[in-house]
Amino acid sequence: MPDVWTSVRDLDQATQERLADVLEKRGADPQQQAMRRDLLRGIPFPRGAQVLDMGCGTGVLTRVLAHWPNVASVVGVDPAPALLEKARASAVGFQNVSFQEGDGRSLPFKDAVFDVLVTDSTLSHVPQPERAVVEAFRVLRPGGCLAVFDGDYATTTVALADHDPLQSCVDAMMANSVTDRRIMRRLTSVATACGFEVLSFRSFGFAETGNEGYMLTVVDRGADILCSQGHISEATAAALKEEARRRLRAGRFFGHIAYAGLVAHRP
């Protein structure tokens, strides 16, 4: 089944709102916030930096960037009007933020207009992500920086043992929600081939054990996908969701995703 994030604009309103809520919930998670801030601290923002947030979604990272030291302005770009509507509503009062509809593989900007381009959990959803990296190089000024944060989603797990039934939910959700689960494993070579000089590449770990956070939404969405595809009944989907919650109540729930971050320089 194709990556749902590549066709958000074609989904029904209820599904779009649900996906927007997922982005905001993930963005509010303290671990997720800490990982992104660690990546941002490694970017040499020049004074008065003009920043592009490519694949901004609902603007979670855009709002962080707006208050980051040395940042003068941030433009968030995303192909999904529904997510941009949420982004604009959430950024009311931000004087240095704007949003624009656009595809990362064909950005609606002139050459060499940004000092920093940040893209968060976007390349893994983009068919032909190399095209987006080429575009990043084009719109960055000489001396500018590309920063990429994304999941190594092939590592996503909630399994407590081999053949854990909840893992089938995770696998279904990832197959439905991520185009390229291993893009971060290739990204240093992709960036170099596009002309960038890699400054840093590092890994981050995200784990949940005792709260109804992002990983629970992964299980829920995966169960719904399996049901909608006819692989399991509604009763089985409900039972899988309840099993995840039973583990939470018992202090036995575990979820993990490895993330990675790259910072690269345009000569």
C-alpha positions in Angstrom: 0.0 0.0 0.0 1.5 3.4 -0.9 2.8 5.9 1.7 -0.2 7.8 3.0 2.0 11.0 3.4 2.6 11.2 -0.3 -1.1 11.8 -0.9 -2.4 13.7 2.1 -4.1 16.3 0.0 -6.3 13.5 -1.6 -7.4 12.0 1.7 -10.8 12.7 3.4 -10.9 15.5 5.9 -11.2 13.3 8.9 -8.0 11.4 7.9 -6.1 14.6 7.2 -7.1 15.9 10.6 -6.0 12.7 12.3 -2.6 12.9 10.5 -2.2 16.5 11.6 -2.9 15.5 15.2 -0.3 12.7 14.9 2.3 15.3 13.8 1.5 17.6 16.7 1.5 14.8 19.3 4.9 13.6 18.1 6.2 17.2 18.1 5.1 17.6 21.7 6.9 14.6 22.9 9.9 15.6 25.1 12.2 12.9 23.6 11.3 14.0 20.0 11.9 17.7 21.0 15.3 16.9 22.5 16.5 15.0 19.5 15.6 17.8 17.1 17.2 20.5 19.4 20.4 18.4 19.5 20.5 18.4 15.7 19.8 22.2 15.5 22.6 22.9 18.0 25.0 21.4 15.5 24.0 23.8 12.6 26.2 26.9 12.2 23.3 29.4 11.7 24.8 32.7 10.4 23.5 35.9 12.0 20.3 36.9 10.2 19.8 33.4 8.8 17.1 32.9 6.2 15.8 29.3 6.8 13.7 26.9 4.8 11.8 24.1 6.6 11.1 21.7 3.8 8.2 19.3 4.4 7.1 21.4 7.3 3.8 19.6 7.9 1.9 21.4 10.6 4.9 23.6 11.4 6.1 22.0 14.6 9.8 22.5 13.8 9.1 25.8 11.9 7.9 27.3 15.2 11.0 26.1 17.0 13.3 27.6 14.3 11.5 30.9 14.5 13.0 31.4 18.0 16.3 29.9 17.3 19.4 32.1 17.8 20.6 34.0 14.7 17.4 33.0 12.7 15.8 36.0 11.0 13.0 34.3 9.1 11.6 30.9 8.4 9.6 29.7 5.4 7.8 26.4 5.8 6.9 24.5 2.6 4.7 21.5 2.2 2.6 19.9 -0.5 -0.5 19.4 1.7 -2.9 22.4 2.0 -4.6 20.8 5.0 -1.4 20.6 6.9 -0.4 24.1 5.9 -3.8 25.4 7.2 -3.0 23.9 10.6 0.5 25.3 10.4 -0.7 28.8 9.8 -3.3 28.6 12.6 -0.6 27.3 15.0 1.8 30.1 14.1 -0.5 33.1 14.6 1.6 35.8 16.2 4.9 34.6 14.8 6.2 37.6 12.8 9.1 35.9 11.1 7.3 32.8 9.8 5.5 32.2 6.5 4.2 29.1 4.8 4.0 28.1 1.1 2.6 25.2 -0.8 5.3 23.3 -2.7 7.0 20.0 -3.4 10.5 19.4 -2.1 11.6 17.9 -5.4 10.6 21.1 -7.3 10.9 24.0 -4.8 9.1 27.2 -5.7 12.1 29.4 -4.9 15.0 31.0 -6.9 18.5 29.8 -6.7 20.7 30.5 -3.6 18.1 32.3 -1.4 18.5 30.4 1.9 21.3 30.1 4.4 19.9 26.9 6.1 17.5 24.2 4.9 16.1 21.9 7.5 14.0 18.9 6.7 12.4 16.8 9.4 11.0 13.3 8.8 10.3 14.2 5.2 12.9 12.4 2.9 11.6 9.0 4.0 8.2 9.9 2.5 9.5 11.3 -0.8 9.7 9.1 -3.9 13.1 9.8 -5.5 14.4 11.6 -2.4 17.7 12.4 -4.3 15.7 15.0 -6.3 14.9 16.8 -3.0 18.6 16.8 -2.0 19.5 18.3 -5.4 16.8 21.0 -4.9 18.2 21.7 -1.4 21.6 22.3 -3.0 20.1 24.7 -5.6 18.2 26.9 -3.1 21.0 27.2 -0.6 23.5 30.0 -0.8 27.2 29.0 -1.1 28.3 28.3 2.4 24.8 27.3 3.4 23.9 24.2 5.4 21.5 21.3 4.9 20.2 19.6 8.0 18.2 16.3 7.7 16.5 14.5 10.6 14.6 11.3 9.8 13.8 7.9 11.1 15.7 4.7 10.2 12.2 3.2 10.1 13.3 -0.3 9.3 14.3 -0.4 13.0 10.8 0.4 14.3 9.6 -2.2 16.9 7.2 -2.8 19.7 8.1 -6.5 19.9 8.8 -8.1 23.3 9.6 -11.5 21.7 9.8 -13.2 18.4 6.5 -13.3 16.5 4.9 -10.7 18.8 1.5 -10.0 17.2 1.8 -6.3 17.9 4.8 -6.1 15.6 2.4 -6.9 12.7 0.7 -3.6 13.4 4.0 -1.7 13.3 5.0 -3.4 10.0 1.7 -2.6 8.4 1.8 1.0 9.5 5.4 1.5 8.2 4.5 -0.1 4.9 1.6 2.3 4.6 3.3 5.4 5.9 7.0 5.4 4.8 8.2 5.3 1.2 11.9 4.6 2.0 12.6 3.1 5.4 16.3 3.1 4.9 17.0 6.5 3.3 19.2 7.6 6.2 21.5 4.7 5.6 22.3 6.1 2.1 22.1 9.8 2.9 25.8 10.6 3.3 26.6 9.2 -0.1 23.5 10.9 -1.6 24.4 14.3 -0.2 28.0 13.9 -1.3 26.9 13.0 -4.9 24.8 16.1 -5.0 27.8 18.4 -4.1 27.5 18.7 -0.4 30.3 18.3 2.1 29.1 16.3 5.1 29.9 18.0 8.4 28.3 15.5 10.8 26.2 12.4 10.8 24.9 10.9 14.1 22.2 8.5 15.4 19.5 9.2 17.9 17.3 6.7 19.8 13.6 7.1 20.6 12.0 4.8 23.1 8.6 4.7 24.9 7.7 2.4 27.7 5.0 3.8 30.0 2.9 6.5 28.3 0.2 6.8 25.7 2.5 8.5 23.2 3.5 8.3 19.6 4.2 4.5 19.5 0.7 3.7 20.6 -0.6 5.6 17.6 1.7 3.4 15.4 0.0 0.3 16.8 -3.5 1.8 16.4 -2.9 2.9 12.8 -1.3 -0.4 11.9 -4.3 -2.4 13.3 -6.7 -0.2 11.4 -4.7 -0.7 8.2 -4.7 -4.5 8.6 -8.4 -4.4 9.2 -9.1 -2.1 6.2 -7.1 -4.5 3.9 -9.1 -7.4 5.1 -6.3 -9.2 6.8 -7.9 -9.2 10.2 -11.4 -8.6 11.6 -12.6 -5.5 13.4 -12.6 -7.6 16.6 -9.0 -8.6 16.1 -8.0 -5.0 15.4 -9.7 -3.9 18.6 -8.0 -6.8 20.5 -4.6 -5.7 19.3 -5.2 -2.1 20.4 -6.3 -3.4 23.8 -3.3 -5.6 24.1 -1.0 -2.5 23.6 -3.0 -0.7 26.4 -2.9 -3.8 28.6 0.9 -3.7 28.4 0.9 0.0 29.2 -1.2 -0.7 32.3 1.1 -3.5 33.3 4.3 -1.5 32.7 5.4 -3.8 29.9 4.9 -1.7 26.8 8.0 -1.0 24.7 8.5 0.9 21.5 11.6 2.0 19.8 12.7 3.8 16.6 16.3 4.7 15.6 16.6 8.2 14.1 19.6 9.8 12.4 20.7 13.4 11.7 22.9 14.8 9.0 24.4 18.3 8.7 26.1 19.1 5.4 27.7 22.2 3.9 27.3 23.6 0.4 30.7 24.7 -0.8 
